[in-house]
């Protein structure tokens, strides 16, 4: 994949405010309370989304506008699982950067995919292997159209929004989704794919049509090996 990227967080004029959402905007040079408008409670959704205790999250993982050098066109999503960042590429060498939490399956593959589906308050269908490892989960499952699963809502581990990543006509089982455990952002979590603060998942969902290209970066060591192989070293 070999994206050549250069990232700096910086202050922007107020005209860039719309990039970070109608509820407010923030930049790295602003005091932390400026994020209150972005991460405050949302009461007008299907279910209420509580505000975020910002003291539980490192400031680097809060939504910001950054310089991001990439050959990918505006609208592309680039995920760096190792750094725990997701980038929504903008025009003019910019990107909106979101902090993410990454589960075991989030490190399982890299490459290019597309957003094959997106859901508000999605149902959750745990893999059979998970149900075998944790049979107690069956107590929380209901008989849904897709099989045994958990209906969407505040208790659902997929949170307020989910983007489903596909390669061709095949579901990769890789998800970008919200979470009601914002303190896990920027960390490795026990399970799941790419999790975001619910407010960030909603923001990304609103910017992302079905068919959007998603690039998942491989670990740096793998990228170096591929580059060396391509150059004949």
C-alpha positions as CSV (number, residue, x, y, z in Angstrom):
1,X,0.0,0.0,0.0
2,X,2.9,2.3,0.9
3,X,1.2,5.5,1.5
4,X,3.6,8.4,1.8
5,X,2.2,10.5,4.5
6,X,3.2,13.5,6.6
7,X,1.0,14.4,9.5
8,X,0.9,17.6,11.6
9,X,-1.9,18.9,13.8
10,X,-2.3,22.6,13.4
11,X,-4.6,25.6,14.0
12,X,-7.0,26.5,11.2
13,X,-9.2,29.5,10.5
14,X,-12.9,29.4,11.5
15,X,-13.9,28.6,7.9
16,X,-12.7,25.0,8.6
17,X,-15.2,24.6,11.4
18,X,-17.7,22.7,9.2
19,X,-15.1,19.9,8.7
20,X,-15.6,18.9,12.3
21,X,-19.4,19.0,12.5
22,X,-22.2,21.3,13.3
23,X,-22.0,20.7,17.0
24,X,-18.7,22.5,17.3
25,X,-15.1,22.3,16.3
26,X,-11.7,22.0,17.9
27,X,-8.1,22.1,17.0
28,X,-5.0,21.1,18.9
29,X,-4.0,24.6,19.8
30,X,-7.3,25.3,21.5
31,X,-8.0,24.5,25.2
32,X,-9.5,21.1,25.9
33,X,-13.0,22.5,26.8
34,X,-13.4,23.5,23.2
35,X,-14.3,19.9,22.5
36,X,-17.4,20.1,24.6
37,X,-19.5,21.0,21.6
38,X,-18.4,18.0,19.6
39,X,-18.5,15.5,22.4
40,X,-21.6,16.7,24.3
41,X,-24.7,14.6,24.7
42,X,-26.9,13.9,21.7
43,X,-30.6,13.7,22.6
44,X,-32.2,13.9,19.2
45,X,-31.1,10.5,17.9
46,X,-33.1,7.2,18.0
47,X,-31.5,6.6,21.4
48,X,-29.8,9.2,23.5
49,X,-26.0,9.3,23.3
50,X,-24.4,10.5,26.6
51,X,-21.7,13.1,26.6
52,X,-18.1,12.1,26.9
53,X,-15.8,12.5,29.9
54,X,-12.8,13.9,28.1
55,X,-10.5,13.3,31.0
56,X,-10.7,9.6,30.2
57,X,-9.3,10.0,26.7
58,X,-5.8,11.2,25.6
59,X,-6.2,14.5,23.7
60,X,-4.4,13.1,20.7
61,X,-7.3,10.7,20.1
62,X,-9.9,13.5,19.9
63,X,-11.2,14.6,16.6
64,X,-9.0,17.1,14.8
65,X,-8.0,18.4,11.4
66,X,-4.5,17.5,10.3
67,X,-2.2,17.8,7.4
68,X,-2.2,14.4,5.7
69,X,-0.1,13.7,2.6
70,X,-1.6,10.8,0.6
71,X,-2.3,9.8,-3.0
72,X,-5.8,8.8,-2.0
73,X,-8.6,11.1,-3.2
74,X,-10.9,13.1,-0.9
75,X,-13.5,11.0,0.8
76,X,-11.3,8.0,1.2
77,X,-11.0,6.5,4.7
78,X,-7.5,5.4,5.7
79,X,-7.1,3.3,8.9
80,X,-3.8,3.0,10.7
81,X,-4.5,0.2,13.3
82,X,-1.1,0.3,14.9
83,X,-1.3,4.1,15.6
84,X,-5.0,3.9,16.5
85,X,-6.0,6.6,14.1
86,X,-8.6,6.7,11.3
87,X,-8.3,9.5,8.6
88,X,-11.1,10.8,6.5
89,X,-9.2,12.4,3.6
90,X,-10.2,15.9,2.6
91,X,-9.2,18.2,-0.3
92,X,-6.0,20.3,0.0
93,X,-3.8,17.9,1.8
94,X,-6.0,17.7,4.9
95,X,-7.8,15.0,6.8
96,X,-10.1,14.6,9.7
97,X,-8.4,12.4,12.2
98,X,-10.3,10.3,14.7
99,X,-8.9,8.2,17.5
100,X,-9.9,4.5,17.5
101,X,-9.7,1.4,19.6
102,X,-8.5,-1.8,17.9
103,X,-9.5,-5.3,18.8
104,X,-7.8,-8.5,17.8
105,X,-9.7,-8.8,14.6
106,X,-8.7,-5.2,13.8
107,X,-5.1,-6.4,13.3
108,X,-6.2,-9.4,11.3
109,X,-5.9,-8.0,7.8
110,X,-4.9,-5.0,5.7
111,X,-5.6,-3.9,2.2
112,X,-8.4,-2.1,0.3
113,X,-12.1,-2.5,0.9
114,X,-15.3,-0.6,0.3
115,X,-18.2,0.4,2.6
116,X,-20.7,-2.2,1.5
117,X,-23.3,-1.3,4.0
118,X,-23.9,1.2,6.8
119,X,-26.4,1.0,9.7
120,X,-27.8,3.2,12.4
121,X,-28.0,1.5,15.8
122,X,-27.0,-1.8,14.1
123,X,-27.9,-5.3,15.3
124,X,-24.9,-7.4,16.4
125,X,-24.4,-11.0,15.3
126,X,-21.4,-12.4,17.2
127,X,-19.4,-15.0,15.2
128,X,-20.2,-18.7,16.1
129,X,-16.6,-19.0,17.3
130,X,-17.2,-16.3,19.9
131,X,-20.5,-17.9,21.1
132,X,-18.6,-21.2,21.5
133,X,-15.9,-19.5,23.5
134,X,-18.4,-17.5,25.5
135,X,-21.7,-19.5,25.7
136,X,-23.0,-17.1,28.4
137,X,-23.5,-14.6,25.5
138,X,-26.5,-16.6,24.3
139,X,-28.4,-15.2,27.3
140,X,-28.2,-11.8,25.7
141,X,-29.1,-12.9,22.2
142,X,-32.5,-12.7,20.5
143,X,-34.0,-14.4,17.5
144,X,-33.4,-11.7,14.8
145,X,-33.9,-11.9,11.0
146,X,-30.2,-12.7,10.6
147,X,-30.1,-15.3,13.3
148,X,-29.1,-15.2,16.9
149,X,-28.1,-11.6,17.7
150,X,-28.4,-8.5,19.9
151,X,-30.8,-5.8,18.7
152,X,-29.4,-2.3,18.2
153,X,-29.5,0.0,21.2
154,X,-27.4,1.4,24.0
155,X,-26.4,-2.0,25.3
156,X,-25.1,-3.1,21.9
157,X,-21.3,-3.3,21.4
158,X,-21.5,-1.8,17.9
159,X,-22.8,1.5,19.4
160,X,-24.7,4.1,17.5
161,X,-23.4,3.5,14.0
162,X,-21.5,0.9,11.9
163,X,-19.8,0.8,8.6
164,X,-19.5,-2.7,7.0
165,X,-16.4,-3.3,4.9
166,X,-16.5,-5.5,1.9
167,X,-14.0,-6.7,-0.7
168,X,-15.9,-7.3,-3.9
169,X,-19.1,-9.2,-3.0
170,X,-17.6,-10.7,0.2
171,X,-18.1,-9.3,3.6
172,X,-14.7,-9.1,5.3
173,X,-16.4,-9.2,8.8
174,X,-14.4,-6.0,9.5
175,X,-16.4,-3.2,11.0
176,X,-16.0,0.4,11.9
177,X,-18.4,1.1,14.7
178,X,-19.3,3.2,17.7
179,X,-18.8,2.3,21.3
180,X,-20.3,3.1,24.7
181,X,-16.8,2.5,26.2
182,X,-15.0,5.7,25.1
183,X,-12.2,5.1,27.6
184,X,-11.0,2.3,25.3
185,X,-10.2,4.7,22.4
186,X,-6.5,4.7,21.7
187,X,-6.0,1.2,23.2
188,X,-6.0,-2.4,22.2
189,X,-9.3,-3.9,23.3
190,X,-10.3,-7.5,23.9
191,X,-12.5,-8.0,20.9
192,X,-14.0,-6.2,17.9
193,X,-12.7,-4.4,14.9
194,X,-12.3,-0.6,14.8
195,X,-14.3,1.2,17.5
196,X,-14.9,4.9,17.7
197,X,-16.4,7.3,20.2
198,X,-20.1,7.3,19.3
199,X,-20.1,11.0,18.4
200,X,-17.2,10.4,16.0
201,X,-18.9,7.3,14.6
202,X,-22.0,9.4,13.8
203,X,-19.9,12.1,12.3
204,X,-18.0,9.6,10.0
205,X,-21.2,7.9,9.1
206,X,-22.8,11.1,7.9
207,X,-19.7,11.8,5.7
208,X,-19.5,8.3,4.2
209,X,-21.7,7.0,1.4
210,X,-21.9,3.3,0.6
211,X,-19.2,2.5,-1.9
212,X,-16.5,4.6,-0.2
213,X,-13.0,3.3,-0.5
214,X,-11.3,2.2,2.7
215,X,-7.6,1.6,3.0
216,X,-6.3,-0.4,6.0
217,X,-2.6,0.0,6.5
218,X,-0.4,-3.0,7.3
219,X,2.1,-2.8,10.1
220,X,5.2,-0.8,9.1
221,X,7.4,-3.9,9.1
222,X,5.2,-5.6,6.5
223,X,5.1,-2.5,4.4
224,X,8.9,-2.3,4.4
225,X,9.1,-6.0,3.4
226,X,6.7,-5.5,0.5
227,X,8.6,-2.4,-0.6
228,X,11.9,-4.3,-0.5
229,X,10.5,-7.2,-2.5
230,X,9.1,-4.8,-5.1
231,X,12.5,-3.1,-5.5
232,X,14.4,-6.5,-5.6
233,X,16.4,-5.8,-2.5
